[in-house]
Structures are given as structure tokens and as C-alpha cells.
Amino acid sequence: MRMNAIVAGVGMTKFGKHMDRGMKSIGAEAVTAALQDAGLDKSDLEAAYVGNAAAGLVTGQECIRGQVVLRDAGIGRIPVINVENACASASTAFNQASAMVSSGCYDVVLALGVEKLYHEDKRKSFAAFSGAVDVEALVEIKARLAQQAAATGATKAASGAGEKRSMFMDFYAASARAYMEKYGATAEDLAGVSAKNSFHGSLNPRAQFREVLTVEEVLAAPMIAEPLTRPMCSPIGDGAAAVIMISQRKARELGLSNPVRVAASVLRSGWDRAKGEETVAEVCAREAYEEAGVGAQDLSVVELHDASAPAEITTYEKIGLCGDGEGAGLIRDGATKLGGRLPVNTSGGLLRKGHPVGATGIAQIVELTEQLQGRSGDRQVEGATLALAHNGGGSIGSDAAAMCVTILSR
Amino acid sequence: MRMNAIVAGVGMTKFGKHMDRGMKSIGAEAVTAALQDAGLDKSDLEAAYVGNAAAGLVTGQECIRGQVVLRDAGIGRIPVINVENACASASTAFNQASAMVSSGCYDVVLALGVEKLYHEDKRKSFAAFSGAVDVEALVEIKARLAQQAAATGATKAASGAGEKRSMFMDFYAASARAYMEKYGATAEDLAGVSAKNSFHGSLNPRAQFREVLTVEEVLAAPMIAEPLTRPMCSPIGDGAAAVIMISQRKARELGLSNPVRVAASVLRSGWDRAKGEETVAEVCAREAYEEAGVGAQDLSVVELHDASAPAEITTYEKIGLCGDGEGAGLIRDGATKLGGRLPVNTSGGLLRKGHPVGATGIAQIVELTEQLQGRSGDRQVEGATLALAHNGGGSIGSDAAAMCVTILSR
């Protein structure tokens, strides 16, 4: 599906712990900001795609989440499509909104990602992640993770039921141990990702964590699931991010001075891969490059799904920034740090900007749109013209359940 | 948005109590049947829209519901978009799938609605409905319903928390009392809807209830929320329904002999209506007729959202089958019974076919497609050429949160 949608405006809340605010409040803030940025009114909206993953579990709002949030922003009547794809819920909303304006179905569409994860009972927050795998296989999955942890001598076993951390960190830890064993990557390399992203986050007023961490500080932090210390794991958080998508026709009508174009947006689901087969991230990236007619070497800036520090390194490889086993090298030589060859996660990434799961995918789009428009302040990548976002969600078979790779250009 | 999608195949499970089967099993049955009906293979599918409302609450599968269900049917890789709009989840999936093939984004798309509501703890089943309003306003909504019930002397007060029935029946009861007061409709009229649909359901092998009920039997049944007796309320149920949507290009390639065309599919959300303003169902129906270039007088058969018996009567008026206050007359003169002028809910409707919420909208499409293709057996409407489906979900402001009206033609 060829995309030719335009990003007319973006807006987001600060990510973090908003104990005094609900989904309506943070959702309305993001939507209002995006409309203002686009110079459009809520009455211009023709449809809304709303991504959320955990409200059913965390707030009890099991159904019509988008309608409830948008009503508070004074938006009704239009079609509201509530979409869910775990941590890729927002990029799914973005992908669908892009398709709808690209194909001429609508001229002005809202895509919103909104998530409240903080709850007085943290087990409730973390339970959201256990719902992002086949729950009938949950016991079996946890047993396998515990077995892998024991086999590799990890000092922290896989998380039990109701524990105050995400089971997904056990997935990431297991895959990190295998990767380190295979390619000789070190704990310092993983810590380097967190240190780099902490520097980027320190420059982002909307990031959940602003403190700059050294590699040594990251390594010295409490162990969550060996080899992952706390700053190598994305935190839970609350937040909302919105984007107003418009058609090329509407963009001409508005005479936009600094438009950002969706050059490609590829959404796919995982499957039971055969050994050696491409991952869903590899497939999405390859198809996105083809669709946009560009290659990894043309990119100016990237936001990727660093739900854990090692995930950033392996994703470098999956999206073609380097060859297999070469990911850690990009951290060692500073290539992906601001000022380097290809800055990655200038927002601070999931690790430092935060990861309100159903909002993350659109927050990436907000960051990249601002980069392409030259309005990222202290963390601006000079002359950025082409950007890529990578957002994955859930687990199915032997891969991510949902994956979305987007390429934006100016 | 102008639709020109083709229904290539339909399939569904029997609706009812499937205590021994999960979402995967019933979902796979519906998908396999729809693919077989279309003469297509799962490898032909380019995307899937999966509607579900309550799995998070009932089965714990909060995220990636579609991927989990489809994996069991051997389907992966393709984009899976999990959509939710309470009782209109499936018609939302259908609407989006129709838009995607109409606009040329895809040639072959699956739309699936799947729901497991039966649970050993029935309170869990009914809790699903409380999530279909703004949950922050739940206490206030229940208090208002109880007050209305007391004010009109209803013998059954509004349901309390954790009660074994849906709060929505209190909404329907309150609106039924107001309607009866205003237009002189009687309890016999409401019972007439249930009796008619019980006759239709008796002819449908896939209906949850097959027993034929008389008006007297309906009136003598236990009271749920005055004036609604049990057979005037749709039951909870499990079930799945699927449809394969294809583009006109693909239809020509396949040389379909008996194609059913989507002439219109209008999805909208409710809002805080001013007094006397059109309802969201009225807006959707009006726009659907305009889009299809037809009027209510042209319809051959209708499936509508009879979540309660009075809802069928008031919906007659909202979708233009008769004037305000004339709905009960269509029941009294048998106009909407098989053999009448315009048969409505030939499947048995939600009241008798059953109402697994996230599957209902596509089950309506299955019934109407078969009617238009002349394969409805004992309940065939002779010479049916034009059909309308009406499916609503949740409550927002003073109206349904989501509403979808679809017109199919052959």
C-alpha cells in the first residue's frame, strides 16, 4: 500500500507519572496541541484512530476508550476506531490514519495514542504486559524463560505472577544473553545504550527521566533480569501523543510551508518463523525502504523501540543500519549519539522519554516530525531530511505480534 | 466515503454457550468457513480486521487478540488490526475492511468478529457491559437509572454492581417506559417483537434459541427490568462470524457468479445531542441511503440491533421504516415478520440468534449476504435484492457510542 499522507501537526504530553490526571486529561492535551500545531479546528476532523493497550486492565475502561477520551476534548459524531496492538497500538492507529488519507477516504484524520499505566497497585500496571502474549500459553512461556535463565546462569530468575516488573524484560534478558554469547557484546555495550539515551533525554523537556547517566552508573544500578539493570529497562509511564494526518489535496489547500510526508508505513504481524527466516522487523524495514525508494544510508535520524537496551542494538541490525553482530559497534564509536553519523532515539527513547505503551508509536512520530522541521532545540539533528520509526508490540510465535516501520521525509 | 467492496464469502459458528471452546476454536471455525465460501485460501488474505469487546475482562487476553486467534487458524505475517467499539466492534471491523478494499489499499481482506462471554462466573460476563460507558460516570449513570425506575413506578430497580444482568437493560427499560407513555405502545407490542424473532430463530440452525414463543409466553416470563421480561432481553453468548471482503478488480478476476456489493457503510460516534436533534442511528441511516442512492422503501430485508425488544420498535423509526410512534404498528400488522412487507431480523436477531457482542455486527452481514444470494432456506425472503444492517455499541453522552449502518445489494 503506497502512502502519500502528510503530517499536518503533532502534539504530546510530557511522559511520566501523572497520578492526578486520567486518560481524558492527557488525551485532550495531546489532541489540542496537535490541532493547534496543524492550525486546524476539531470540527475539521473527519475520523479518529485511537490506540490504547491497557485501559481495560488499569482503569476499567474496557470499551469505547476513544469516544470517552475525545468527548472530553469536545469531539464526537465522527467515526472513532479504537485500535489495539499492544506496544504498537499507536503506530497501528498512525498506519491506519495514513492509509485512510492516502487512499482518499478522508482529508483530515486524527491519530491518538493514549495510556495510563501508573496505578496505586503496580502489579496492575505490569499485568498489562502479561496480556500481550497468548494468555493460554502464559504458564508455559514463563516456565521456558525461567529455564533459559537457569541454563545460562542468570542470577535473577524469570518473574513470577503478580511480580512488580514486566515479563517482557525476561524475554529481552534471554535474548540479550544469547546475543552477547554469539557476538561478544558486553554489559558495557548495553549500558552504553542507556547512557546515550539518558544524554538525549536530558535535552528533551517531555522525557520522563532527565538525569544523565554514565556507563558505570548504569552497570551499578539494581539488577532486574540478568544482564539488564534498571536503566536498561524502559519504565512504565503515563502519556498521550497525537498527530493530525491530512491528504495531499488538503495540504495544497492549506499551503503548508514545512510539510512532513509519510513516505512509507508498513504494518505486519509476527508468525512462527522457521529457523533463519527474516524477522518481522526485517520484513517491515525492507518493505518500507522499498516503498519509500530509499536505503538505510539515506536516513538522518531514527526512533526505535528500545524497550530494553539490548533491543536497541539488535534493532540496528534488523533495520539495516549495520550488519549482523555489528550493532554494539555503533554504540562504541558513538555513531548513534547526537553529533554522530546517524543519531538514534534523540527523544531519549523508550528507556528515558518513557513508554506509556499505547502512546509510544505516535510519540516517535512527534519527535521525528519536529526533527524534520528543524524545531528540536538542543537535540536537533542538523539538516535532517529523512527519518525512520520502528515500533513493535506483543509476542506471538517466535516474534513480535505487531510491528510497524514508518519512513517520514521533508 | 463511497464504498464499492464485494462480499466474497461469509461464515459463522452457531451462537450460544460454548463452555468447552475458546476464542481460537470458534474464531478459526468462522474464518475457515468464510474462506471456503469465498473459494479463497488463507494465503490470499492481505490484512485482517478483528473485532472483539470483552476478551480482556472475560479471558484475560487484553492485547493482540486477533493475532492469537488467527495464529490458531494458521494466519500470520499480514497486518492485523484489533478494533473495538463495544457491541459494534464487528461492524467497525467490517466498515474498515470495506473501506480498505474500496479505496484500493488491498484486494482481499478478512473481517472477523469473535466473542466469548460465557464464564463460570456470570458476573464476569456482565461486567463487560459496564465497560461500554464512561466508567468514571458509572455510579452517576446507575443512580440516574434507579431514579428513573422509581419515578415511573417500575417494579424492578436498576441493577447494582456485580448483578447478573447487563446495566444496558436498565437503559432500554427506561427508554421503553418513556416510549410507551408517549405513543401508547403496550407490553404486548414489545412481546410481539420477541415472539416474531423467536419464530425466525426457530428457522435458523445457528440461533442460540430455537423455541417458538407466543406473546403470552413472553409476557409471563420473569421480569428483568420493567417492562422487559427475559425474552425481551438479548442473552449473553459465545460466537464468531467472518466475512471475506474483496475489491471489484479481484471480483472480476475471480468471475464471481453471485456477488453481494457493499452499497454503503457508515460508521459514526454519538455525542451530547441537543434536544430534538437527530440520533446517531438516524444520521447513519440517512447517510447510508444517500450513499447507496436508495430509500427505505427499496429494502427487501433488514437485520437490526434488537438488544432489547423495544429497541427493535424504536429502530424501525430511526432507520426510516415508518414515522415517529408508528413502530409498534409494524409489529401489530406483521409487516416485519417473514412473509410480511419487510422482514426484519430473519436470523432471529440478537434476541434469539444471540448476542456475542463483538461478533454480532458481522453475523448480521452473514445473514443478509445469504438472503441476497437466495440461500437462507426456510427463512428465505423471496427475491431479496437490497438489505440493511444496523449495529450499535456502548453509550456516550445521550446516544450510542458507536453506530454502523450498512447497505448491501445484489
Contacts between the chains, C-beta under 8 A, distances in Angstrom:
chain1	res1	chain2	res2	distance
A	1	B	105	4.7
A	1	B	106	7.1
A	22	B	136	7.0
A	24	B	136	7.8
A	53	B	62	7.4
A	53	B	63	5.5
A	54	B	62	6.8
A	54	B	63	7.9
A	56	B	56	4.1
A	56	B	57	6.6
A	56	B	62	5.8
A	56	B	131	6.7
A	57	B	56	6.6
A	57	B	62	5.4
A	59	B	135	6.8
A	60	B	131	6.4
A	60	B	135	4.7
A	61	B	131	6.4
A	61	B	134	7.7
A	61	B	135	5.0
A	62	B	53	7.4
A	62	B	54	6.8
A	62	B	56	5.8
A	62	B	57	5.5
A	62	B	128	6.5
A	62	B	131	3.0
A	62	B	132	7.4
A	63	B	53	5.5
A	63	B	54	7.9
A	63	B	84	6.1
A	63	B	85	7.5
A	63	B	86	4.1
A	63	B	128	7.7
A	63	B	131	4.8
A	63	B	132	4.2
A	63	B	393	7.4
A	63	B	394	5.5
A	63	B	401	7.7
A	64	B	84	7.7
A	64	B	85	6.6
A	64	B	86	5.3
A	64	B	132	5.9
A	64	B	133	7.7
A	64	B	393	7.2
A	64	B	394	4.1
A	64	B	396	6.4
A	64	B	401	4.2
A	64	B	402	6.7
A	65	B	84	7.6
A	67	B	269	5.2
A	67	B	270	7.3
A	67	B	394	7.0
A	67	B	396	4.7
A	67	B	401	4.6
A	67	B	402	7.0
A	68	B	134	4.7
A	68	B	135	7.8
A	68	B	136	8.0
A	68	B	396	6.9
A	70	B	269	7.9
A	71	B	134	7.4
A	71	B	271	7.4
A	71	B	272	7.5
A	71	B	396	5.9
A	71	B	397	6.5
A	76	B	269	5.6
A	76	B	270	6.4
A	76	B	271	2.7
A	76	B	272	6.9
A	76	B	396	7.1
A	76	B	397	6.6
A	77	B	268	6.1
A	77	B	269	6.2
A	77	B	270	7.9
A	77	B	271	5.1
A	77	B	280	7.6
A	77	B	283	7.7
A	78	B	268	6.9
A	78	B	269	6.3
A	79	B	95	7.6
A	79	B	267	4.2
A	79	B	268	5.8
A	79	B	269	6.6
A	80	B	85	7.5
A	80	B	269	4.6
A	80	B	401	8.0
A	80	B	402	6.9
A	81	B	83	5.8
A	81	B	85	7.3
A	81	B	92	6.1
A	81	B	96	6.4
A	81	B	267	7.7
A	82	B	83	6.4
A	82	B	84	4.4
A	82	B	85	6.2
A	83	B	81	5.8
A	83	B	82	6.4
A	83	B	83	5.8
A	83	B	84	7.9
A	84	B	63	6.1
A	84	B	64	7.7
A	84	B	65	7.6
A	84	B	82	4.3
A	84	B	83	7.8
A	84	B	84	6.7
A	85	B	63	7.5
A	85	B	64	6.6
A	85	B	80	7.5
A	85	B	81	7.3
A	85	B	82	6.1
A	86	B	63	4.1
A	86	B	64	5.3
A	92	B	81	6.1
A	95	B	79	7.6
A	96	B	81	6.4
A	96	B	96	7.5
A	99	B	100	7.0
A	99	B	103	8.0
A	99	B	105	5.5
A	100	B	99	7.0
A	100	B	103	7.8
A	102	B	105	8.0
A	103	B	99	7.9
A	103	B	100	7.8
A	103	B	103	3.4
A	103	B	104	6.2
A	103	B	105	5.3
A	104	B	103	6.2
A	105	B	1	4.7
A	105	B	99	5.5
A	105	B	102	8.0
A	105	B	103	5.3
A	106	B	1	7.1
A	128	B	62	6.6
A	128	B	63	7.7
A	131	B	56	6.7
A	131	B	60	6.4
A	131	B	61	6.4
A	131	B	62	3.0
A	131	B	63	4.8
A	132	B	62	7.4
A	132	B	63	4.2
A	132	B	64	5.9
A	133	B	64	7.6
A	134	B	61	7.6
A	134	B	68	4.7
A	134	B	71	7.5
A	135	B	59	6.8
A	135	B	60	4.7
A	135	B	61	4.9
A	135	B	68	7.9
A	136	B	22	7.0
A	136	B	24	7.8
A	136	B	68	8.0
A	267	B	79	4.2
A	267	B	81	7.7
A	268	B	77	6.1
A	268	B	78	6.9
A	268	B	79	5.8
A	269	B	67	5.2
A	269	B	70	7.9
A	269	B	76	5.6
A	269	B	77	6.2
A	269	B	78	6.3
A	269	B	79	6.6
A	269	B	80	4.6
A	270	B	67	7.3
A	270	B	76	6.4
A	270	B	77	7.9
A	271	B	71	7.4
A	271	B	76	2.7
A	271	B	77	5.1
A	272	B	71	7.5
A	272	B	76	6.9
A	280	B	77	7.6
A	283	B	77	7.7
A	393	B	63	7.4
A	393	B	64	7.2
A	394	B	63	5.5
A	394	B	64	4.1
A	394	B	67	7.0
A	396	B	64	6.4
A	396	B	67	4.7
A	396	B	68	6.9
A	396	B	71	5.9
A	396	B	76	7.1
A	397	B	71	6.4
A	397	B	76	6.6
A	401	B	63	7.7
A	401	B	64	4.2
A	401	B	67	4.5
A	401	B	80	8.0
A	402	B	64	6.7
A	402	B	67	7.0
A	402	B	80	6.9
